[in-house]
Amino acid sequence: TYDTVKTAILRRGWMNDAFPLHFTAAVCAGAGTTTLTSPVDVVKTRYVNSSPGEFRSPIQCAGVLAREGGFKIFYKGCVPSFFRITGWNLIMFMSYEQLRKVVSRKLKSY
């Protein structure tokens, strides 16, 4: 997701390849990751913390959750998850970009 967002923004000329672009792409990657993984996290947490025999399978657990809480139940706790994932993305991708620049400069000097 990070590279897709970064490339799309660069192609449109909205930002230069610098800190603001890397920050934006990392936040977008965090939002995308949270959106896709939050339902799985909610089902996993509910299934693992359930009493023995309460659910036959994670699929059945997801069905029960959907009937009881509707679609929104799958995004319970997504805000803290977004901040956790995005914080990690910011550190990782910002470090990656800086390391890439240093290595690129070193390779050009050979």
C-alpha positions as CSV (number, residue, x, y, z in Angstrom):
1,T,0.0,0.0,0.0
2,Y,2.8,2.4,0.9
3,D,4.5,2.2,-2.5
4,T,1.2,2.3,-4.4
5,V,0.1,5.5,-2.6
6,K,3.6,7.0,-2.9
7,T,3.8,6.3,-6.7
8,A,0.3,7.6,-7.3
9,I,1.0,10.9,-5.6
10,L,4.3,11.3,-7.4
11,R,2.8,10.6,-10.8
12,R,0.1,13.2,-10.2
13,G,2.7,15.7,-9.1
14,W,1.0,16.5,-5.9
15,M,4.1,16.2,-3.8
16,N,7.9,15.8,-4.2
17,D,9.8,12.7,-3.1
18,A,10.4,14.1,0.4
19,F,9.3,13.8,4.1
20,P,5.7,15.0,3.6
21,L,5.1,12.4,0.9
22,H,6.6,9.6,2.9
23,F,4.5,10.6,5.9
24,T,1.3,10.7,3.9
25,A,2.0,7.4,2.2
26,A,2.7,5.8,5.6
27,V,-0.5,7.1,7.1
28,C,-2.5,5.9,4.1
29,A,-0.9,2.5,4.4
30,G,-1.8,2.4,8.1
31,A,-5.4,3.2,7.3
32,G,-5.6,0.6,4.6
33,T,-4.1,-2.1,6.8
34,T,-6.4,-1.2,9.7
35,T,-9.5,-1.3,7.4
36,L,-8.5,-4.8,6.1
37,T,-7.3,-6.4,9.4
38,S,-9.7,-5.0,12.0
39,P,-12.5,-7.5,11.2
40,V,-10.1,-10.4,11.5
41,D,-8.7,-9.0,14.8
42,V,-12.2,-8.6,16.3
43,V,-13.2,-12.2,15.3
44,K,-9.9,-13.6,16.5
45,T,-10.1,-11.8,19.9
46,R,-13.7,-12.8,20.5
47,Y,-13.1,-16.4,19.4
48,V,-9.9,-16.9,21.5
49,N,-11.5,-15.3,24.6
50,S,-14.8,-17.2,24.4
51,S,-15.6,-20.0,26.7
52,P,-15.0,-23.5,25.4
53,G,-17.8,-24.7,23.1
54,E,-19.3,-21.2,22.7
55,F,-18.4,-21.1,19.0
56,R,-17.8,-24.1,16.7
57,S,-15.4,-22.1,14.4
58,P,-14.1,-18.6,13.7
59,I,-16.6,-18.4,10.8
60,Q,-19.5,-19.2,13.1
61,C,-18.1,-16.6,15.5
62,A,-18.1,-14.0,12.8
63,G,-21.7,-14.8,11.9
64,V,-22.8,-14.5,15.4
65,L,-21.0,-11.2,15.8
66,A,-22.6,-9.9,12.6
67,R,-26.1,-10.9,13.7
68,E,-25.6,-9.4,17.2
69,G,-23.7,-6.2,16.4
70,G,-24.1,-5.6,12.7
71,F,-21.3,-4.4,10.4
72,K,-19.9,-1.9,12.8
73,I,-19.0,-4.6,15.4
74,F,-16.1,-5.6,13.1
75,Y,-14.5,-2.2,13.5
76,K,-14.7,-2.0,17.3
77,G,-11.3,-0.9,18.5
78,C,-10.1,0.2,15.1
79,V,-9.0,3.7,16.2
80,P,-6.3,2.4,18.7
81,S,-5.3,-0.2,16.1
82,F,-4.9,2.6,13.5
83,F,-2.6,4.6,15.7
84,R,-0.6,1.5,16.6
85,I,-0.2,0.4,13.0
86,T,0.4,3.9,11.7
87,G,3.0,4.7,14.3
88,W,4.9,1.5,13.3
89,N,4.5,2.4,9.6
90,L,5.8,5.9,10.1
91,I,8.9,4.7,11.9
92,M,9.6,1.9,9.5
93,F,8.9,3.7,6.2
94,M,10.7,6.9,7.2
95,S,13.7,4.9,8.2
96,Y,13.5,2.9,5.0
97,E,13.5,6.0,2.8
98,Q,16.4,7.5,4.7
99,L,18.4,4.3,4.4
100,R,17.5,4.0,0.7
101,K,18.9,7.5,0.1
102,V,22.2,6.8,1.9
103,V,22.7,3.5,0.1
104,S,21.8,5.2,-3.3
105,R,24.4,7.9,-2.7
106,K,27.1,5.4,-1.7
107,L,26.4,3.3,-4.8
108,K,26.7,6.3,-7.0
109,S,30.1,7.2,-5.6
110,Y,31.6,3.8,-6.7
